[in-house]
Structures are given as C-alpha cells and as structure tokens.
Amino acid sequence: MTSFPKDKINVLLLENVHQDAVRLFQEDGYSVTHAKDAYSEEELIRVMPDVHILGIRSKTNVTARVLEASPRLLSIGCFCIGTNQVDLSESEKRGIPVFNAPYSNTRSVAELVIAEIIILARKIGDQSRDAHLGKWNKISSGCYEVRGKTLGIVGYGHIGSQVSILAESMGMKVLFFDIQTKLPLGNAESSGTYENLLRHSDFVSFHVPESPDTMDLLGENEISMMKKGSYVINLSRGRVVNIDALSDALKSGHIAGAGVDVYPEEPKSNKDPFLTPLQNLPNVFLTPHIGGSTEEAQKNIGSEVALKLLKYINNGSTGFSVNFPNLELPILRQNHRILNVHKNMPGFLRDINKIVSDLGANIVSQYLGTTADIGYLIMDVNQDIGDAVKDEIKKHENSIKTRILY
C-alpha cells in the first residue's frame, strides 16, 4: 500500500505567503506554486482542479463554487488568524480540513494597538503631516498622556489580553468585555456589559472575529454611549465598526480620533485604489491591514500553518483544525493507515469494520472524531488492502472521501 507520490501533490500558496512555508513544503518533496497576489473566484475555479493544498491569507475567498471546482483538494491553510474568507461548512462537508494561525501575530497586532493609542492621544499623525507640509504647529491643546486613561478592550482573547498587559505597563486602567467568561490578567477588570465599557473608556479597541453577532458592533447608537472626546481603534475585522457612523462622529467631534486597519471593502492587491469615508479626517490613523504584517509574525505564521498542513497530509492529524474533529496521533510505519471522512450517520463504523474484516485484515488501531455533520476516521491495519478497501468504502452511501496514507 503506497500513498500518492509527494512530488505529484500540488501546493498553491497565494498572497505572498512567507518563504518559510514554501521552503517547508519543498523540503518535504511537494510541488509548490507561489503567487504574490490574491486570486479572484474565477481565477481559483480555473486552477483548482489540479490543486491538492491551498494556502491563502485574508483577501482570497474560497466559496462553495471554488470548492465544487476542487475535486483533488485535501486541505486549506489560512496563513492569518481569520477564516471567514473560507466557506467552512462546505469545506467540512467535502472532507477538507481548514487550518489557521491564531497565535503567531498576537504580539505584532498588540504592539500596533499600543502605538496607535499614543499616536492618537498626542495627535502625532496630524503633527507629522503638518511638518511635512512645512507648517510649524507646536501645540499642547487636545494632546494627552495615556497614563491614567482607561482602555476598553472588546474581545479578551489572545490579542486582547496581550494588549491589556502592555497597556497596564504604561499605567493605563484596563476594562474588558467578552461574551465568554475570561480570567483577567494583571489588574484588568471585566466591564460586566458592553455598554458599561463604552461609557467608561477613553479608548475602545476591538479584537473580535467577524460573525453576524459582531457586524456593526460599534454603530451610531453605541458611539453615542461613548465619552465625548474618546478614541476608537479597530484592528480586528472591517465590518465590526460601522465606518459611516464613525466618520460622522469624527466630523462632529464626539470622537476625538480613530486608528483603523481593517475595512468593509479592501483592495485585492497593492495596485488597486483604496477609498474610505475616513480619509482626510483630522486625527485619524489609517493603515492597510498591516496589524500582523511584521517579519516576525509572517515568518511564524508561515511555519505554523505549513507544519499543520504537513502533519495532516503526512500522518492524518487534524489538531487545531477550525472545521474538523481534532485528532492527534503518532505515525505507525509498520502498519498501513487509511483516512476516511463520512457523513455522521449511525452504522458507518460497523460497516467499514466489516469491509476490512471481509478483506482479511486486522485493525491495529482506530480513531474516530465527529461533528454534527461528519465523522473523521483514522484506521491502522496490518495488511496491504489499499486499493481494495478504498474501492469498497467508496461504494458506501455515507462515505465522502477516503485516502490511503501509507
């Protein structure tokens, strides 16, 4: 029983994924195509029939149409934190695990938040622009120290908690709100409610994923609850803060400044134009989705996601997959490994065990994980029954995908 040759497995890495990822795949013997830009849906549909592993960042959208055009696709790697650019449900139903990097750029994003807090409090962006234009505008009015101010953190996960620690080290008071109960770090305090956080914070920073519940999390009504002269920072997802409402609040002076790194609509490449209602407003710091764009973060992300993909392809482990049962197991080279994804229906395990038994093999070990829709089975057998067992399992009405690993 032999697996598909590695040099025949095609890896497509888009959006300038870090070279460390390219190197790891190439050193393991895979065929790698590395592209600088994102692909459109039509471009993906055209190339995906021959792709086994797809690596993307935040701009490439993997839709149901793309997945339908991807008969050989084994797995998807999101070389970033978010996975909302991938149809996770459809991927799961097609037996395609998705992996991401939820931790690798935590420090980079947190440091940028702290930098923007200071920049906004001191109006550094406006002062720098004036100096470049030859204007000497030395003022202290409306410029503040951040020590003693209150930072409200919405979403107290990996990044939010890291921001909390850095902010406290500068003498800020930290309030946080999360829909899950979280243990405070340092002297941070839970605000109890989102509204309470808005009313008592001088700075409000968002660190939440994109979902129906976080859409327009900060809109006109929520902004009206905030202190006059407070600041908004969004380095999470573009639809979390209503840009039009924020623009109006900045123009009226209710919000004294904003730092925004993510937008509802973003250019697909650096060559495309960028427009937002926030442009040319005073004390507004705009960046092009660079929260995690440091050499350290991209290197860590490249390695983290590539290693997860390689572990899945090489031994079937799905630890830390965002849409699949998480199974971690050792390689048992003295036996033969079969991977199967199937609909989560009663009786499938009984049926597959009978297939293996009827073919005269003994099951050495078996691992099964399920979600509401699928079951993921890893089975080690003591005899080479690869093609025969694959053909028999394929006939089962509830089987989705079977792969002979080794």
N, C-alpha and C positions, 0 to 999 in steps of 0.2 A: 504494500500500500504506500504510494508516494503522493505527496502534496503537489499542487501546481507549482511549476518552477518559478523561483523568485524573480528571475530576470524577465519573466513574461507578465509579471504583475506591474501594472502601470499606476504610478503615483502622480497626481496632478496637484501642484501647490500654487495657489493664486495669491494675489495682493502682496507680493514681495515678502512672503513668509521667510523668517530668518534662515540664513545659510546653515545654521546648526541642524535644522530639521532636514534640509537637503542632504547634508553630509551623513546623518544617521541612517537615512533610507538607502543611500548609495552604498555605504559601507556594509549594509546588510544584504546587498545584492539586488535591490529593487531598481526598476527603470523609472527615473524621475523627470518630470517636466516642470520647470519653474517659471512662472509668469509674474510680471510686475504689477499688472492691473487686475481689477475685478472683472468677472465675466457677466454679461447680461444673461437673462433666461434663455434667449435663443442661442447664444454662443455656447452655453452649457449643454443645451439639448443636442447641439451638433457634435460635441466632442465626448459626451458622457458614455455612449455605447461601448467605448474601449477603455474606460477608466475603472480601476478597482478601488483606489483610495483617493479621496478628495480632501484637500486641505484648503481652508478659506480663513479670512478674517471677518470683519464686520460688514463689508459692502456687498459681498456676493450672496444672493438669495437662492437657497435651494428649495424650490417649490415642489408641489406634487407633480407638476408637469415634468420637471427636471428628473425627479425620482423615477417616474414612469419610463423615461428615456435612458435609464441607467441599469440595464439588466445584469451587469457584472459588478456593480458597486458593492463592496464589502463593508466599508466604514467611512465615516466623515469626521474630520478633525477641525474644530473651530479654534484657531490659534488666537484666542481672545477669551474674555470672560463670558460674554453673552452668547446665547444660542437661539435667540428669537429669529435670526435670519434663516433658520432651517425649520422645515416642517417636521417637527419631532414625532408627532403622532403617525404621520405617513411613513416616516423612516422606520419607526418601530414595527409597524405592520408589515413592512417589506423585509424585516430582519436585518436592518442596518443600524448598528450602534453608533452613537454620536458622542464624541469626547471634546472637552474644552480645557481651559487653563484658569480655574477660579482663583488661584493664589499668586501666580507669578508676577503680576504687575501691581500688586497691592501697594507696595512702597512707593512706586513711581506716581500713582494716582494720588496717594495721600500727601506726598510732598508738594504736588502741584496745587492741591487744595489749600494747604498752608501758605504757599507763596501767594495765591490769589487773595487770601484774606488780608495779608499785609499790603499787597498792591492796591486793593480797593480801599482799605482804611486810610491809606496815605495818598490816594489819587495819583499814583505813580504813572499809570498809563497816560493820563491827560498831561501830566507834567513833562513826561518824556516826549510826547508828541509836540508840545509847545516848544520845547528846547530844540528839537529837530527843525522846527519851522523858524527858529531864530527869535522866539519870544521868551523873555525872562520873566517868569511869573512865580516869584518866590512868595508863597502864602502858607499860613498855618490854619486858616479858617476851613472847617469841614474835614480836617485831617486828624486822625486819632491813633493812639497806641492801641494794640489789641489786648494788652494785659488788662485783666479785669472785665473784659467783654464776655458775653455769653454766646457760645456757638451751639446751635441746634443741629443735630445730625439725624437725618431721616433715613433709616436703614442702618442698623448697627451690626453689620456683618464684618467680613474680613477687612474691607477698606474703611468702613465707617468707624470701626473700633481702633484701627491704626491712626486715623485722623484724630480720634479722641485723645490718644496718648500724646501725639505731637502737640496738639492744641493746649493740653494741660501743662506741658513742659514750658510753654510760653506764658503761663499764668492766666489762661482763659478758663472760664467756667463752662462745663460741657453738659448739655441736656441731650437726650437721645429718645427717639421713638422708633419702635419696631413692632410689627404685628405678632412676632414671636417673643416669648419671654427670654431676655438675654441677661447674662451676668455682667454688671458694669465693670469696667476696668478703671483702675485708679479711683478718682473722686467723681467720675461721671455719674449722672443721675438720670433715671428714666423720667420722662415728662408726664407719663401716665396717658396722655392723649396727644394726638397730632395737633389739635387746636391749641392746647396749652403750650406746646413747643413753639408754635408760630407766634403766639402772643408775648413770649418772654425771651426770644432770641434776638441778638443783634446781627448775627449771621446765620443763615439757614443753608445747609449743604445737603444735597440729595445723593444717596447711594443705594438705589433700589433697582431691581430688574424691570424690564418692560413687560407689562401684562395689562389686561383690562382693568385691574384694580389700581394700577399706577398711572393710567392715562390721565393727563391733566391733573395730576396730584396737586399741583400748585396752579390755580386759576384765579380769576378775578375775585371770587369770594374769599379764597384762602389768603390772597395778598392783602385784602382789606383787614384781615386779622393781625397782620404783622405790624411791628412798631414802625412808625414814621421814621425814615432815615436808616432803616435796616438794609441788609445786603442779601443777595441770592447767589448761590453757587450751584451749578449743575454740571457734574462730570459723569452722570450716570447714563441716561437714555434720553433721546431727543424729544420724546412725547410726554415725558414726565412733567415738564414745565410748559405751560401754555405761553408760547413766545409772544403772541399779540397782547395778552394780558400783562405780561412782564414789561413789554415795550411801553404800554400806556402808563404803567405805574412809574417807570423811569422818567417818562416825559413830565408827569405830574409832580415828581419829586417825592412821592410816597416811598419809593425805593431809591436809596442813595447810590447804588451801584450793583453791578452783576458781573459774575465770571461764568461764561458759558463755553463748554467744549463740545457739546452734542446738540444736534438739531433734528427737527422732524423730517426734513429732506436734506440729504447730504450729497455732494458731488461724487460720482463714481470714480473719478480719477483727479489727479492734481491739475490736469489740463482743462477741466470743466469749470465754468463760472460758479461763484457762490454768492447767494443773496439771502439776507435775513432782515427782518424789521428792526433788529438790534444794532445794525450798522450805523455808525456816526452819531451814536448817543453818548452823552458825557459819562465818564467813569464806568464804562462797560468794557470788559476784557474778553475778547473773542479769540478762541483758539480752534484749529481744525481737527478736532477729535484726536488729540495727542496725549490724553491722560496717561496712557500706558506706553507711549512712544519714547522710550529710552533704550539705549543699547542694552542695558542690563535686563530690562523687562522683556524685550523682544527675544533676546538670547535664551532667557529662562523659559519663555512661552514656547519657543521653537523646540527646545529639548523636552519639555514636559509633555506636550501634545504628541510629538513624534514617538516618544517612548511608550505612551499609552496605546497608540495605534499599532506599533510594532509588537507590543505584548499581546494585543488581541489577535493580530494576524499570525503570529508565530506560535502562540500556545492556547488561544481562545479566551484568555482572561478579559473580563469586561469591567474591572474595578474602576469606579469613578465615572462610568458612562452616565449621561444625563437622561437617557430614554430607554435603558435596558436593565434587566436584572444584573446586579453586580456580583460576579463570580470571580474568585481568585484561586488559582490552583497551580501546582508545580507541573513541569514537563516530565512525562514518564516515557522516555525514548524506547524502553524495552517493550512497550505495548503500542497500540495503534489508536489514534484519537479521532473521534467523529464529532462534529459540531452540528447541531440541528436547532432551527428556530421553527416553532409551530404555533398554531392558534391554541389559546389556553382553553382547551376543551377536555372534559373527563375521558379517560381511557387511552389517551395517546401514549403515555409511558408504558402501559401494559402492552399496547400493540407493537411499539418499537422493540420492547424486550423480547417479544415473541419472534419478531423478524430476525433479530440477532441470534436467538436460540435456534431457530429453524435452519440458519446458515451454519450452525455448528461452532459458533464462537462463544467464549465465556466472557462475561462482563467483569472487568477487573475493578473499575470504579465508575461512579455515575454522579453527576452534579446537575441539579435542576433548580432554576430560578424562574419565577413567574411575575408577570404584571397582570393587570386586568385583561389585557388583550392577547399577550403572547407568553409562551414558555421558551426558555433557552436551556438546551440540554447539552452537556459535555459528557461524552462517554468514552472510556478507555476499554478496548477489547484485546484479547490475547492472540487473535489471528487476523491475517490479512484478508478481510472480506470487503475491501473498499468499494469497488465498482458495484458489486452485487448488492451490498446493503444500501448504497446510495440510490440505486435504481428502485429497490423495494420501498424505501422510505418515501421516495418521490411520488409513488402511487397513492400514498395516504392522503385522504381528502383534507386533513388538517395540517399537513406539512407545508411550510413556507420556503425554507431554504436549508440545504444540507451541504456541508463542506467536509471533505476528508483532509485532515490536517497533516497527519504523518502516519 
